[in-house]
Amino acid sequence: MFNYEQVHLNSKHRLDKTYLDYLHSDFKEIGHSGNIITKNDLYFIELNTFDYEIIDFEYKSLSDNCRLSVYTLINYTTNRNSRRSLLWLWYDDDWKLYFHQGTPLN
């Protein structure tokens, strides 16, 4: 699961939109503003890129086709660190990000 998190956050993938391939069609994110963002929204939003480090990563299998990942994201670009939780579903022979929420730590 850690490798999937890195693909999701990778600056190159965020710029060329290939990260969208890792999102479930029903993907939802609750952003730091509290707004809900869907996969369709992300086709029209340019995501910021940043230097980061993932610490305290852990994941738990909730079922055969569902994983919960939690970790702390250290954002060296903005100095806005967050605790993140993500739900991944096994779908179409691969893990797809179904839900994401980041809670600011600063």
A tleap script that builds the chain and sets N, CA, C and O, in Angstrom:
source leaprc.protein.ff14SB
mol = sequence {
  NMET PHE ASN TYR GLU GLN VAL HIE LEU ASN
  SER LYS HIE ARG LEU ASP LYS THR TYR LEU
  ASP TYR LEU HIE SER ASP PHE LYS GLU ILE
  GLY HIE SER GLY ASN ILE ILE THR LYS ASN
  ASP LEU TYR PHE ILE GLU LEU ASN THR PHE
  ASP TYR GLU ILE ILE ASP PHE GLU TYR LYS
  SER LEU SER ASP ASN CYS ARG LEU SER VAL
  TYR THR LEU ILE ASN TYR THR THR ASN ARG
  ASN SER ARG ARG SER LEU LEU TRP LEU TRP
  TYR ASP ASP ASP TRP LYS LEU TYR PHE HIE
  GLN GLY THR PRO LEU CASN
}
set mol.1.N position { 0.836 -1.194 0.000 }
set mol.1.CA position { 0.000 0.000 0.000 }
set mol.1.C position { 0.880 1.256 0.000 }
set mol.1.O position { 0.499 2.286 -0.556 }
set mol.2.N position { 2.035 1.165 0.615 }
set mol.2.CA position { 2.923 2.324 0.677 }
set mol.2.C position { 3.285 2.818 -0.722 }
set mol.2.O position { 3.320 4.024 -0.966 }
set mol.3.N position { 3.554 1.888 -1.641 }
set mol.3.CA position { 3.895 2.280 -3.015 }
set mol.3.C position { 2.748 3.009 -3.699 }
set mol.3.O position { 2.980 3.937 -4.473 }
set mol.4.N position { 1.525 2.604 -3.426 }
set mol.4.CA position { 0.368 3.293 -4.005 }
set mol.4.C position { 0.272 4.722 -3.481 }
set mol.4.O position { -0.079 5.638 -4.224 }
set mol.5.N position { 0.582 4.908 -2.209 }
set mol.5.CA position { 0.564 6.260 -1.639 }
set mol.5.C position { 1.593 7.142 -2.339 }
set mol.5.O position { 1.325 8.310 -2.624 }
set mol.6.N position { 2.757 6.588 -2.614 }
set mol.6.CA position { 3.792 7.368 -3.276 }
set mol.6.C position { 3.396 7.740 -4.699 }
set mol.6.O position { 3.691 8.848 -5.147 }
set mol.7.N position { 2.738 6.843 -5.414 }
set mol.7.CA position { 2.253 7.162 -6.764 }
set mol.7.C position { 1.224 8.284 -6.696 }
set mol.7.O position { 1.257 9.216 -7.500 }
set mol.8.N position { 0.323 8.191 -5.747 }
set mol.8.CA position { -0.740 9.186 -5.569 }
set mol.8.C position { -0.164 10.581 -5.305 }
set mol.8.O position { -0.736 11.576 -5.749 }
set mol.9.N position { 0.951 10.662 -4.594 }
set mol.9.CA position { 1.543 11.945 -4.211 }
set mol.9.C position { 2.656 12.412 -5.143 }
set mol.9.O position { 3.098 13.556 -5.040 }
set mol.10.N position { 3.112 11.566 -6.039 }
set mol.10.CA position { 4.239 11.874 -6.910 }
set mol.10.C position { 3.987 13.123 -7.752 }
set mol.10.O position { 2.950 13.240 -8.405 }
set mol.11.N position { 4.944 14.058 -7.734 }
set mol.11.CA position { 4.781 15.336 -8.442 }
set mol.11.C position { 4.549 15.148 -9.935 }
set mol.11.O position { 3.688 15.813 -10.511 }
set mol.12.N position { 5.303 14.253 -10.570 }
set mol.12.CA position { 5.134 14.015 -12.007 }
set mol.12.C position { 3.722 13.522 -12.304 }
set mol.12.O position { 3.084 13.992 -13.246 }
set mol.13.N position { 3.239 12.591 -11.516 }
set mol.13.CA position { 1.901 12.043 -11.744 }
set mol.13.C position { 0.817 13.080 -11.469 }
set mol.13.O position { -0.230 13.070 -12.117 }
set mol.14.N position { 1.061 13.970 -10.517 }
set mol.14.CA position { 0.084 15.017 -10.214 }
set mol.14.C position { -0.007 16.018 -11.368 }
set mol.14.O position { -1.079 16.559 -11.638 }
set mol.15.N position { 1.111 16.263 -12.044 }
set mol.15.CA position { 1.119 17.214 -13.156 }
set mol.15.C position { 0.532 16.618 -14.432 }
set mol.15.O position { -0.199 17.299 -15.151 }
set mol.16.N position { 0.845 15.352 -14.722 }
set mol.16.CA position { 0.360 14.765 -15.979 }
set mol.16.C position { -0.953 13.997 -15.820 }
set mol.16.O position { -1.446 13.388 -16.770 }
set mol.17.N position { -1.510 14.034 -14.614 }
set mol.17.CA position { -2.824 13.457 -14.317 }
set mol.17.C position { -2.862 11.929 -14.341 }
set mol.17.O position { -3.950 11.358 -14.277 }
set mol.18.N position { -1.719 11.245 -14.432 }
set mol.18.CA position { -1.753 9.780 -14.416 }
set mol.18.C position { -2.210 9.239 -13.068 }
set mol.18.O position { -2.641 8.089 -12.977 }
set mol.19.N position { -2.121 10.057 -12.017 }
set mol.19.CA position { -2.600 9.602 -10.707 }
set mol.19.C position { -4.096 9.298 -10.746 }
set mol.19.O position { -4.591 8.531 -9.920 }
set mol.20.N position { -4.823 9.894 -11.702 }
set mol.20.CA position { -6.265 9.649 -11.800 }
set mol.20.C position { -6.565 8.182 -12.098 }
set mol.20.O position { -7.636 7.683 -11.753 }
set mol.21.N position { -5.622 7.493 -12.737 }
set mol.21.CA position { -5.804 6.065 -13.024 }
set mol.21.C position { -5.884 5.235 -11.746 }
set mol.21.O position { -6.404 4.119 -11.764 }
set mol.22.N position { -5.376 5.767 -10.646 }
set mol.22.CA position { -5.369 5.052 -9.370 }
set mol.22.C position { -6.588 5.377 -8.507 }
set mol.22.O position { -6.720 4.870 -7.393 }
set mol.23.N position { -7.469 6.219 -9.026 }
set mol.23.CA position { -8.661 6.598 -8.271 }
set mol.23.C position { -9.858 5.776 -8.721 }
set mol.23.O position { -10.056 5.562 -9.917 }
set mol.24.N position { -10.639 5.324 -7.786 }
set mol.24.CA position { -11.895 4.628 -8.067 }
set mol.24.C position { -12.851 5.617 -8.732 }
set mol.24.O position { -12.760 6.819 -8.482 }
set mol.25.N position { -13.750 5.140 -9.559 }
set mol.25.CA position { -14.693 6.043 -10.244 }
set mol.25.C position { -15.573 6.808 -9.260 }
set mol.25.O position { -16.050 7.896 -9.585 }
set mol.26.N position { -15.797 6.264 -8.065 }
set mol.26.CA position { -16.600 6.939 -7.037 }
set mol.26.C position { -15.735 7.648 -5.988 }
set mol.26.O position { -16.207 7.923 -4.884 }
set mol.27.N position { -14.488 7.940 -6.322 }
set mol.27.CA position { -13.560 8.574 -5.382 }
set mol.27.C position { -14.114 9.881 -4.819 }
set mol.27.O position { -14.715 10.687 -5.529 }
set mol.28.N position { -13.888 10.062 -3.510 }
set mol.28.CA position { -14.222 11.317 -2.833 }
set mol.28.C position { -13.086 11.670 -1.889 }
set mol.28.O position { -12.474 10.799 -1.270 }
set mol.29.N position { -12.819 12.961 -1.793 }
set mol.29.CA position { -11.828 13.476 -0.856 }
set mol.29.C position { -12.460 14.600 -0.056 }
set mol.29.O position { -13.168 15.445 -0.602 }
set mol.30.N position { -12.200 14.600 1.231 }
set mol.30.CA position { -12.568 15.751 2.050 }
set mol.30.C position { -11.289 16.555 2.218 }
set mol.30.O position { -10.358 16.130 2.901 }
set mol.31.N position { -11.256 17.724 1.585 }
set mol.31.CA position { -10.062 18.553 1.610 }
set mol.31.C position { -9.882 19.267 2.937 }
set mol.31.O position { -10.754 19.219 3.804 }
set mol.32.N position { -8.725 19.940 3.090 }
set mol.32.CA position { -8.447 20.639 4.347 }
set mol.32.C position { -9.439 21.765 4.604 }
set mol.32.O position { -9.592 22.211 5.741 }
set mol.33.N position { -10.120 22.230 3.547 }
set mol.33.CA position { -11.143 23.270 3.701 }
set mol.33.C position { -12.481 22.691 4.148 }
set mol.33.O position { -13.386 23.431 4.535 }
set mol.34.N position { -12.604 21.365 4.092 }
set mol.34.CA position { -13.874 20.719 4.404 }
set mol.34.C position { -14.711 20.450 3.167 }
set mol.34.O position { -15.745 19.788 3.253 }
set mol.35.N position { -14.280 20.957 2.010 }
set mol.35.CA position { -15.005 20.725 0.763 }
set mol.35.C position { -14.799 19.295 0.278 }
set mol.35.O position { -13.748 18.696 0.505 }
set mol.36.N position { -15.813 18.758 -0.390 }
set mol.36.CA position { -15.730 17.418 -0.967 }
set mol.36.C position { -15.312 17.545 -2.424 }
set mol.36.O position { -15.885 18.324 -3.187 }
set mol.37.N position { -14.308 16.768 -2.794 }
set mol.37.CA position { -13.778 16.763 -4.150 }
set mol.37.C position { -13.969 15.356 -4.703 }
set mol.37.O position { -13.680 14.375 -4.017 }
set mol.38.N position { -14.455 15.249 -5.941 }
set mol.38.CA position { -14.664 13.954 -6.585 }
set mol.38.C position { -13.598 13.720 -7.659 }
set mol.38.O position { -12.832 14.622 -7.996 }
set mol.39.N position { -13.563 12.514 -8.180 }
set mol.39.CA position { -12.626 12.218 -9.263 }
set mol.39.C position { -12.899 13.120 -10.455 }
set mol.39.O position { -11.962 13.627 -11.072 }
set mol.40.N position { -14.164 13.327 -10.789 }
set mol.40.CA position { -14.495 14.191 -11.923 }
set mol.40.C position { -13.986 15.611 -11.719 }
set mol.40.O position { -13.535 16.244 -12.674 }
set mol.41.N position { -14.050 16.120 -10.494 }
set mol.41.CA position { -13.526 17.461 -10.201 }
set mol.41.C position { -12.037 17.552 -10.517 }
set mol.41.O position { -11.562 18.581 -10.997 }
set mol.42.N position { -11.308 16.485 -10.249 }
set mol.42.CA position { -9.851 16.515 -10.373 }
set mol.42.C position { -9.370 16.618 -11.817 }
set mol.42.O position { -8.222 16.995 -12.056 }
set mol.43.N position { -10.221 16.292 -12.778 }
set mol.43.CA position { -9.848 16.483 -14.177 }
set mol.43.C position { -9.670 17.964 -14.502 }
set mol.43.O position { -8.970 18.312 -15.453 }
set mol.44.N position { -10.296 18.828 -13.722 }
set mol.44.CA position { -10.292 20.263 -14.000 }
set mol.44.C position { -9.497 21.074 -12.986 }
set mol.44.O position { -9.458 22.302 -13.066 }
set mol.45.N position { -8.865 20.400 -12.039 }
set mol.45.CA position { -8.092 21.077 -11.000 }
set mol.45.C position { -6.620 20.755 -11.210 }
set mol.45.O position { -6.253 19.592 -11.381 }
set mol.46.N position { -5.780 21.778 -11.197 }
set mol.46.CA position { -4.342 21.540 -11.238 }
set mol.46.C position { -3.847 21.397 -9.805 }
set mol.46.O position { -3.929 22.334 -9.011 }
set mol.47.N position { -3.338 20.227 -9.488 }
set mol.47.CA position { -2.874 19.969 -8.130 }
set mol.47.C position { -1.497 20.564 -7.903 }
set mol.47.O position { -0.672 20.624 -8.815 }
set mol.48.N position { -1.264 20.998 -6.690 }
set mol.48.CA position { 0.052 21.496 -6.316 }
set mol.48.C position { 1.024 20.332 -6.204 }
set mol.48.O position { 0.641 19.215 -5.859 }
set mol.49.N position { 2.272 20.609 -6.499 }
set mol.49.CA position { 3.325 19.629 -6.266 }
set mol.49.C position { 4.143 20.100 -5.070 }
set mol.49.O position { 4.220 21.296 -4.788 }
set mol.50.N position { 4.743 19.158 -4.381 }
set mol.50.CA position { 5.473 19.521 -3.172 }
set mol.50.C position { 6.484 18.440 -2.817 }
set mol.50.O position { 6.370 17.289 -3.238 }
set mol.51.N position { 7.472 18.842 -2.034 }
set mol.51.CA position { 8.428 17.893 -1.468 }
set mol.51.C position { 7.840 17.381 -0.163 }
set mol.51.O position { 7.345 18.163 0.648 }
set mol.52.N position { 7.891 16.082 0.041 }
set mol.52.CA position { 7.209 15.498 1.194 }
set mol.52.C position { 7.950 14.287 1.734 }
set mol.52.O position { 8.861 13.746 1.107 }
set mol.53.N position { 7.532 13.894 2.892 }
set mol.53.CA position { 7.967 12.642 3.494 }
set mol.53.C position { 6.761 12.011 4.175 }
set mol.53.O position { 5.980 12.697 4.835 }
set mol.54.N position { 6.615 10.708 4.010 }
set mol.54.CA position { 5.565 9.954 4.689 }
set mol.54.C position { 6.186 9.297 5.916 }
set mol.54.O position { 7.183 8.582 5.808 }
set mol.55.N position { 5.591 9.542 7.087 }
set mol.55.CA position { 6.070 8.891 8.308 }
set mol.55.C position { 4.888 8.217 9.007 }
set mol.55.O position { 3.728 8.504 8.708 }
set mol.56.N position { 5.193 7.342 9.916 }
set mol.56.CA position { 4.179 6.638 10.720 }
set mol.56.C position { 3.162 5.910 9.845 }
set mol.56.O position { 1.983 5.831 10.191 }
set mol.57.N position { 3.620 5.381 8.711 }
set mol.57.CA position { 2.705 4.704 7.796 }
set mol.57.C position { 2.259 3.372 8.383 }
set mol.57.O position { 3.071 2.607 8.905 }
set mol.58.N position { 0.976 3.109 8.292 }
set mol.58.CA position { 0.437 1.798 8.644 }
set mol.58.C position { -0.806 1.545 7.804 }
set mol.58.O position { -1.478 2.474 7.357 }
set mol.59.N position { -1.091 0.275 7.605 }
set mol.59.CA position { -2.343 -0.056 6.920 }
set mol.59.C position { -2.947 -1.281 7.571 }
set mol.59.O position { -2.265 -2.091 8.199 }
set mol.60.N position { -4.250 -1.385 7.396 }
set mol.60.CA position { -5.000 -2.494 7.979 }
set mol.60.C position { -5.944 -3.033 6.921 }
set mol.60.O position { -6.601 -2.270 6.213 }
set mol.61.N position { -6.006 -4.347 6.818 }
set mol.61.CA position { -6.970 -4.987 5.924 }
set mol.61.C position { -8.325 -4.996 6.618 }
set mol.61.O position { -8.482 -5.583 7.689 }
set mol.62.N position { -9.291 -4.347 6.006 }
set mol.62.CA position { -10.647 -4.335 6.553 }
set mol.62.C position { -11.475 -5.489 6.005 }
set mol.62.O position { -12.426 -5.947 6.637 }
set mol.63.N position { -11.093 -5.950 4.812 }
set mol.63.CA position { -11.707 -7.120 4.187 }
set mol.63.C position { -10.749 -7.574 3.089 }
set mol.63.O position { -9.667 -7.007 2.936 }
set mol.64.N position { -11.138 -8.588 2.329 }
set mol.64.CA position { -10.269 -9.063 1.251 }
set mol.64.C position { -10.023 -7.997 0.193 }
set mol.64.O position { -8.983 -8.000 -0.464 }
set mol.65.N position { -10.976 -7.087 0.027 }
set mol.65.CA position { -10.851 -6.092 -1.037 }
set mol.65.C position { -10.846 -4.652 -0.527 }
set mol.65.O position { -11.144 -3.730 -1.287 }
set mol.66.N position { -10.514 -4.447 0.745 }
set mol.66.CA position { -10.518 -3.090 1.299 }
set mol.66.C position { -9.364 -2.920 2.288 }
set mol.66.O position { -9.179 -3.735 3.192 }
set mol.67.N position { -8.591 -1.846 2.100 }
set mol.67.CA position { -7.474 -1.522 2.988 }
set mol.67.C position { -7.626 -0.083 3.482 }
set mol.67.O position { -8.044 0.808 2.742 }
set mol.68.N position { -7.278 0.114 4.736 }
set mol.68.CA position { -7.230 1.446 5.335 }
set mol.68.C position { -5.764 1.805 5.542 }
set mol.68.O position { -5.032 1.078 6.213 }
set mol.69.N position { -5.335 2.925 4.966 }
set mol.69.CA position { -3.978 3.437 5.178 }
set mol.69.C position { -4.065 4.700 6.010 }
set mol.69.O position { -4.938 5.540 5.793 }
set mol.70.N position { -3.159 4.831 6.960 }
set mol.70.CA position { -3.047 6.074 7.735 }
set mol.70.C position { -1.565 6.417 7.849 }
set mol.70.O position { -0.716 5.537 7.987 }
set mol.71.N position { -1.277 7.706 7.789 }
set mol.71.CA position { 0.105 8.157 7.915 }
set mol.71.C position { 0.133 9.658 8.159 }
set mol.71.O position { -0.875 10.353 8.035 }
set mol.72.N position { 1.309 10.127 8.507 }
set mol.72.CA position { 1.545 11.558 8.635 }
set mol.72.C position { 2.328 12.005 7.413 }
set mol.72.O position { 3.327 11.389 7.039 }
set mol.73.N position { 1.862 13.083 6.796 }
set mol.73.CA position { 2.556 13.656 5.649 }
set mol.73.C position { 3.294 14.903 6.115 }
set mol.73.O position { 2.679 15.852 6.601 }
set mol.74.N position { 4.605 14.897 5.965 }
set mol.74.CA position { 5.428 16.065 6.251 }
set mol.74.C position { 5.617 16.793 4.924 }
set mol.74.O position { 6.261 16.267 4.017 }
set mol.75.N position { 5.066 17.987 4.804 }
set mol.75.CA position { 5.146 18.770 3.572 }
set mol.75.C position { 6.248 19.811 3.746 }
set mol.75.O position { 6.076 20.802 4.456 }
set mol.76.N position { 7.384 19.570 3.087 }
set mol.76.CA position { 8.529 20.469 3.215 }
set mol.76.C position { 8.356 21.744 2.394 }
set mol.76.O position { 9.041 22.734 2.653 }
set mol.77.N position { 7.467 21.743 1.423 }
set mol.77.CA position { 7.253 22.917 0.580 }
set mol.77.C position { 6.402 23.959 1.283 }
set mol.77.O position { 6.743 25.142 1.281 }
set mol.78.N position { 5.298 23.534 1.882 }
set mol.78.CA position { 4.370 24.493 2.508 }
set mol.78.C position { 4.470 24.524 4.028 }
set mol.78.O position { 3.920 25.413 4.678 }
set mol.79.N position { 5.179 23.542 4.591 }
set mol.79.CA position { 5.240 23.386 6.055 }
set mol.79.C position { 3.860 23.173 6.669 }
set mol.79.O position { 3.652 23.472 7.845 }
set mol.80.N position { 2.916 22.658 5.881 }
set mol.80.CA position { 1.579 22.294 6.379 }
set mol.80.C position { 1.518 20.776 6.445 }
set mol.80.O position { 1.263 20.112 5.440 }
set mol.81.N position { 1.748 20.245 7.601 }
set mol.81.CA position { 1.748 18.797 7.783 }
set mol.81.C position { 0.334 18.309 8.071 }
set mol.81.O position { -0.510 19.066 8.549 }
set mol.82.N position { 0.086 17.043 7.775 }
set mol.82.CA position { -1.269 16.520 7.968 }
set mol.82.C position { -1.221 15.042 8.325 }
set mol.82.O position { -0.264 14.333 8.010 }
set mol.83.N position { -2.265 14.607 8.980 }
set mol.83.CA position { -2.497 13.188 9.254 }
set mol.83.C position { -3.509 12.742 8.222 }
set mol.83.O position { -4.567 13.357 8.085 }
set mol.84.N position { -3.202 11.682 7.493 }
set mol.84.CA position { -4.040 11.280 6.369 }
set mol.84.C position { -4.609 9.884 6.571 }
set mol.84.O position { -3.961 8.997 7.127 }
set mol.85.N position { -5.830 9.720 6.107 }
set mol.85.CA position { -6.465 8.403 6.116 }
set mol.85.C position { -7.056 8.164 4.735 }
set mol.85.O position { -7.658 9.055 4.137 }
set mol.86.N position { -6.874 6.941 4.240 }
set mol.86.CA position { -7.306 6.599 2.893 }
set mol.86.C position { -7.912 5.207 2.889 }
set mol.86.O position { -7.441 4.309 3.587 }
set mol.87.N position { -8.953 5.037 2.101 }
set mol.87.CA position { -9.546 3.717 1.868 }
set mol.87.C position { -9.242 3.299 0.437 }
set mol.87.O position { -9.521 4.033 -0.511 }
set mol.88.N position { -8.669 2.116 0.296 }
set mol.88.CA position { -8.345 1.545 -1.002 }
set mol.88.C position { -9.230 0.325 -1.237 }
set mol.88.O position { -9.397 -0.507 -0.346 }
set mol.89.N position { -9.800 0.219 -2.444 }
set mol.89.CA position { -10.625 -0.931 -2.819 }
set mol.89.C position { -9.961 -1.700 -3.953 }
set mol.89.O position { -9.400 -1.103 -4.871 }
set mol.90.N position { -10.026 -3.025 -3.886 }
set mol.90.CA position { -9.564 -3.855 -4.992 }
set mol.90.C position { -10.654 -3.844 -6.048 }
set mol.90.O position { -11.770 -4.305 -5.806 }
set mol.91.N position { -10.324 -3.312 -7.228 }
set mol.91.CA position { -11.324 -3.095 -8.272 }
set mol.91.C position { -10.632 -3.206 -9.625 }
set mol.91.O position { -9.577 -2.603 -9.823 }
set mol.92.N position { -11.194 -3.951 -10.545 }
set mol.92.CA position { -10.590 -4.137 -11.874 }
set mol.92.C position { -9.138 -4.614 -11.784 }
set mol.92.O position { -8.267 -4.109 -12.492 }
set mol.93.N position { -8.890 -5.571 -10.925 }
set mol.93.CA position { -7.568 -6.199 -10.778 }
set mol.93.C position { -6.462 -5.253 -10.315 }
set mol.93.O position { -5.293 -5.453 -10.646 }
set mol.94.N position { -6.828 -4.231 -9.554 }
set mol.94.CA position { -5.827 -3.323 -9.001 }
set mol.94.C position { -6.430 -2.579 -7.814 }
set mol.94.O position { -7.650 -2.550 -7.649 }
set mol.95.N position { -5.579 -1.982 -6.991 }
set mol.95.CA position { -6.046 -1.168 -5.879 }
set mol.95.C position { -6.392 0.222 -6.378 }
set mol.95.O position { -5.603 0.859 -7.075 }
set mol.96.N position { -7.576 0.684 -6.015 }
set mol.96.CA position { -8.051 2.015 -6.406 }
set mol.96.C position { -8.369 2.808 -5.145 }
set mol.96.O position { -8.964 2.291 -4.199 }
set mol.97.N position { -7.965 4.061 -5.151 }
set mol.97.CA position { -8.228 4.934 -4.010 }
set mol.97.C position { -9.694 5.346 -4.035 }
set mol.97.O position { -10.160 5.960 -4.994 }
set mol.98.N position { -10.407 5.007 -2.983 }
set mol.98.CA position { -11.845 5.257 -2.898 }
set mol.98.C position { -12.168 6.495 -2.059 }
set mol.98.O position { -13.096 7.238 -2.378 }
set mol.99.N position { -11.402 6.718 -0.987 }
set mol.99.CA position { -11.691 7.843 -0.089 }
set mol.99.C position { -10.394 8.357 0.515 }
set mol.99.O position { -9.492 7.586 0.844 }
set mol.100.N position { -10.320 9.676 0.654 }
set mol.100.CA position { -9.135 10.302 1.249 }
set mol.100.C position { -9.558 11.486 2.102 }
set mol.100.O position { -10.414 12.281 1.711 }
set mol.101.N position { -8.944 11.589 3.275 }
set mol.101.CA position { -9.137 12.770 4.116 }
set mol.101.C position { -7.816 13.104 4.785 }
set mol.101.O position { -7.131 12.229 5.315 }
set mol.102.N position { -7.469 14.385 4.753 }
set mol.102.CA position { -6.278 14.878 5.437 }
set mol.102.C position { -6.686 15.868 6.515 }
set mol.102.O position { -7.477 16.777 6.263 }
set mol.103.N position { -6.152 15.694 7.703 }
set mol.103.CA position { -6.444 16.594 8.820 }
set mol.103.C position { -5.183 17.387 9.142 }
set mol.103.O position { -4.151 16.798 9.466 }
set mol.104.N position { -5.251 18.719 9.058 }
set mol.104.CA position { -4.057 19.536 9.324 }
set mol.104.C position { -3.529 19.325 10.741 }
set mol.104.O position { -4.299 19.169 11.689 }
set mol.105.N position { -2.201 19.325 10.865 }
set mol.105.CA position { -1.556 19.188 12.164 }
set mol.105.C position { -1.031 20.520 12.691 }
set mol.105.O position { -0.814 20.661 13.894 }
set mol.106.N position { -0.827 21.482 11.825 }
set mol.106.CA position { -0.253 22.766 12.249 }
set mol.106.C position { -1.355 23.754 12.576 }
set mol.106.O position { -1.072 24.891 12.952 }
savepdb mol mol.pdb
quit
